[in-house]
């Protein structure tokens, strides 16, 4: 069962979470973003691919809503 009772509530929560993430990343010194955080990964290594997959998901949704048949994953990804 969803913890959100409306689309507006879901979107408000997503916006709030994104704002918190942006604030946290902005507060980090640049050298800390490139320092190893865990398992050889930096903060940048962790955030960048998730951002790109999020963009692709929004693109797939828009293409499907317009009646298209998007390539999932996008061309060049596996």
C-alpha positions as CSV (number, residue, x, y, z in Angstrom):
1,X,0.0,0.0,0.0
2,X,1.3,3.4,-1.0
3,X,2.2,5.9,1.7
4,X,0.9,8.7,-0.5
5,X,-2.8,9.3,-0.9
6,X,-2.5,11.6,-4.0
7,X,-0.3,12.3,-7.0
8,X,0.3,15.8,-5.5
9,X,1.5,14.3,-2.2
10,X,3.9,12.0,-4.1
11,X,5.3,14.9,-6.2
12,X,5.7,17.2,-3.1
13,X,7.6,14.4,-1.4
14,X,9.9,13.9,-4.4
15,X,10.5,17.6,-4.7
16,X,11.3,17.8,-1.0
17,X,13.7,14.9,-1.2
18,X,15.4,16.4,-4.2
19,X,15.9,19.7,-2.4
20,X,17.4,17.9,0.6
21,X,19.8,16.1,-1.7
22,X,20.8,19.2,-3.6
23,X,21.4,21.1,-0.3
24,X,23.6,18.2,1.0
25,X,25.6,18.0,-2.2
26,X,26.1,21.8,-2.3
27,X,27.4,21.8,1.2
28,X,30.1,19.2,0.4
29,X,33.5,20.6,-0.6
30,X,34.4,19.6,-4.2
31,X,37.4,17.5,-3.0
32,X,35.0,15.5,-0.8
33,X,32.8,14.7,-3.8
34,X,35.8,13.0,-5.5
35,X,37.1,11.2,-2.4
36,X,36.4,7.5,-2.1
37,X,33.3,7.0,-0.1
38,X,32.9,3.2,-0.2
39,X,34.0,0.2,-2.3
40,X,36.2,2.5,-4.5
41,X,33.2,4.7,-5.4
42,X,33.0,8.5,-4.9
43,X,29.9,10.5,-4.3
44,X,30.1,11.5,-8.0
45,X,30.3,7.9,-9.1
46,X,27.2,7.1,-7.1
47,X,25.0,10.1,-8.0
48,X,25.8,10.5,-11.7
49,X,24.5,7.2,-13.1
50,X,21.3,7.5,-11.0
51,X,20.7,10.9,-12.4
52,X,21.1,9.7,-15.9
53,X,18.8,6.7,-15.4
54,X,16.2,9.0,-13.9
55,X,16.4,11.2,-17.0
56,X,16.0,8.1,-19.2
57,X,13.0,6.9,-17.2
58,X,11.3,10.3,-17.7
59,X,12.1,10.1,-21.4
60,X,10.6,6.6,-21.7
61,X,7.5,7.8,-20.0
62,X,7.1,10.8,-22.3
63,X,7.6,8.6,-25.4
64,X,5.2,5.9,-24.2
65,X,2.6,8.5,-23.3
66,X,2.9,10.0,-26.8
67,X,2.1,6.6,-28.2
68,X,5.7,5.6,-29.0
69,X,7.6,2.5,-28.1
70,X,10.8,3.6,-26.3
71,X,14.0,1.5,-26.3
72,X,14.5,0.3,-22.7
73,X,17.3,0.7,-21.8
74,X,18.1,3.5,-24.2
75,X,20.4,2.9,-27.2
76,X,24.0,2.3,-26.0
77,X,23.0,1.1,-22.5
78,X,22.7,-2.4,-21.1
